[in-house]
Amino acid sequence: MSIGNLPEDGNSPEDDRPSIGRALQQARISMGLTVDEVSSSTRVRTPIVRGIEQDDFSRCGGDVYARGHIRVLARAVGLDPESLIAQFDAEHGGRPAPTAPAPLFEAERIRPEPRRPNWTAAMVAAIVAVVGFVGFTLFRGGDGDGSSVAEDTTSPKPSASAPTNTAAPSKPATPHKPDPSDSAIAGVPADKVTVKLTAEGGQSWISAQDHNGRLIEEGVLREGDSKTFSDSRRIDLVLGNAGAIKLFVNGKEVKNVGTSGAVQRLSYTKGDPEAG
């Protein structure tokens, strides 16, 4: 009896891949992040993060929530969430059938009717324009020769008693050119803190929170991509690979953000970042 082309140990190649929790844990450790840092950036509670890394999904509250937690954690540590979710579905009975979409005619029913053109307003505007043109023509006709009047008013003859000003005209003062750094700071709102991140030396995991601790953005910033964040008071940053990030705060570049592979935690407020 033939048993197919299985390896000698009887296991398929898929059996050799790490579990979902093991893959997430290894990726987190390679990025230099702790469980608490991943929990803070993803808003997934620490016990749930630890349970998922041990392949225990009982704290997630069901398969739907487990898929959502896996997706968020995978993005936070730079993994492809779709492959992990597919692995989860294969191990837990597959994905539930999608709900049928609503009929299209429901959307068509709520569309507003097109507005009809207002012909009355158009006719009134045309009459006003005609009356204005006729009145202007009559007014110009009663003024006589307008060219002689224009010549007399634009070329007045100098009076004999008027004193002659022989002083040389003074040169206008040269306007002060703003310093490039002053112009950059003036280009952003003064009542907010604005932060721009650009990945130039590779990709980096990033996290940004506002002054209330709410998450603005988290995930992997690919090389060549940029993100800009703004808040009325303060922005807190976590950079997983600080050496790859070019940082501008309130329009001014911040030098020496960090070395390659270093994790940096930064906070900025309104004004000059070096003064703050």
Secondary structure in CASP SS format (residue, H / E / C, confidence):
PFRMAT SS
TARGET T0000
AUTHOR 0000-0000-0000
METHOD secondary structure of the structure
MODEL  1
M C 1.00
S C 1.00
I C 1.00
G C 1.00
N C 1.00
L C 1.00
P C 1.00
E C 1.00
D C 1.00
G C 1.00
N C 1.00
S C 1.00
P H 1.00
E H 1.00
D H 1.00
D H 1.00
R C 1.00
P C 1.00
S C 1.00
I H 1.00
G H 1.00
R H 1.00
A H 1.00
L H 1.00
Q H 1.00
Q H 1.00
A H 1.00
R H 1.00
I H 1.00
S H 1.00
M C 1.00
G C 1.00
L C 1.00
T C 1.00
V H 1.00
D H 1.00
E H 1.00
V H 1.00
S H 1.00
S H 1.00
S H 1.00
T H 1.00
R C 1.00
V C 1.00
R C 1.00
T H 1.00
P H 1.00
I H 1.00
V H 1.00
R H 1.00
G H 1.00
I H 1.00
E H 1.00
Q C 1.00
D C 1.00
D C 1.00
F C 1.00
S H 1.00
R H 1.00
C H 1.00
G C 1.00
G C 1.00
D H 1.00
V H 1.00
Y H 1.00
A H 1.00
R H 1.00
G H 1.00
H H 1.00
I H 1.00
R H 1.00
V H 1.00
L H 1.00
A H 1.00
R H 1.00
A H 1.00
V C 1.00
G C 1.00
L C 1.00
D C 1.00
P H 1.00
E H 1.00
S H 1.00
L H 1.00
I H 1.00
A H 1.00
Q H 1.00
F H 1.00
D H 1.00
A H 1.00
E H 1.00
H C 1.00
G C 1.00
G C 1.00
R C 1.00
P C 1.00
A C 1.00
P C 1.00
T C 1.00
A C 1.00
P C 1.00
A C 1.00
P C 1.00
L H 1.00
F H 1.00
E H 1.00
A H 1.00
E H 1.00
R H 1.00
I C 1.00
R C 1.00
P C 1.00
E C 1.00
P C 1.00
R C 1.00
R C 1.00
P C 1.00
N C 1.00
W H 1.00
T H 1.00
A H 1.00
A H 1.00
M H 1.00
V H 1.00
A H 1.00
A H 1.00
I H 1.00
V H 1.00
A H 1.00
V H 1.00
V H 1.00
G H 1.00
F H 1.00
V H 1.00
G H 1.00
F H 1.00
T H 1.00
L H 1.00
F H 1.00
R H 1.00
G H 1.00
G H 1.00
D C 1.00
G C 1.00
D C 1.00
G H 1.00
S H 1.00
S H 1.00
V H 1.00
A H 1.00
E H 1.00
D H 1.00
T H 1.00
T H 1.00
S C 1.00
P C 1.00
K C 1.00
P C 1.00
S C 1.00
A C 1.00
S C 1.00
A C 1.00
P C 1.00
T C 1.00
N C 1.00
T C 1.00
A C 1.00
A C 1.00
P C 1.00
S C 1.00
K C 1.00
P C 1.00
A C 1.00
T C 1.00
P C 1.00
H C 1.00
K C 1.00
P C 1.00
D C 1.00
P H 1.00
S H 1.00
D H 1.00
S H 1.00
A H 1.00
I H 1.00
A H 1.00
G C 1.00
V C 1.00
P C 1.00
A C 1.00
D C 1.00
K C 1.00
V E 1.00
T E 1.00
V E 1.00
K E 1.00
L E 1.00
T E 1.00
A E 1.00
E C 1.00
G C 1.00
G C 1.00
Q C 1.00
S E 1.00
W E 1.00
I E 1.00
S E 1.00
A E 1.00
Q E 1.00
D C 1.00
H C 1.00
N C 1.00
G C 1.00
R C 1.00
L E 1.00
I E 1.00
E E 1.00
E E 1.00
G E 1.00
V E 1.00
L E 1.00
R C 1.00
E C 1.00
G C 1.00
D C 1.00
S E 1.00
K E 1.00
T E 1.00
F E 1.00
S E 1.00
D E 1.00
S C 1.00
R C 1.00
R E 1.00
I E 1.00
D E 1.00
L E 1.00
V E 1.00
L E 1.00
G C 1.00
N C 1.00
A H 1.00
G H 1.00
A H 1.00
I E 1.00
K E 1.00
L E 1.00
F E 1.00
V E 1.00
N C 1.00
G C 1.00
K E 1.00
E E 1.00
V E 1.00
K C 1.00
N C 1.00
V C 1.00
G C 1.00
T C 1.00
S C 1.00
G C 1.00
A C 1.00
V C 1.00
Q E 1.00
R E 1.00
L E 1.00
S E 1.00
Y E 1.00
T E 1.00
K C 1.00
G C 1.00
D C 1.00
P C 1.00
E C 1.00
A C 1.00
G C 1.00
END
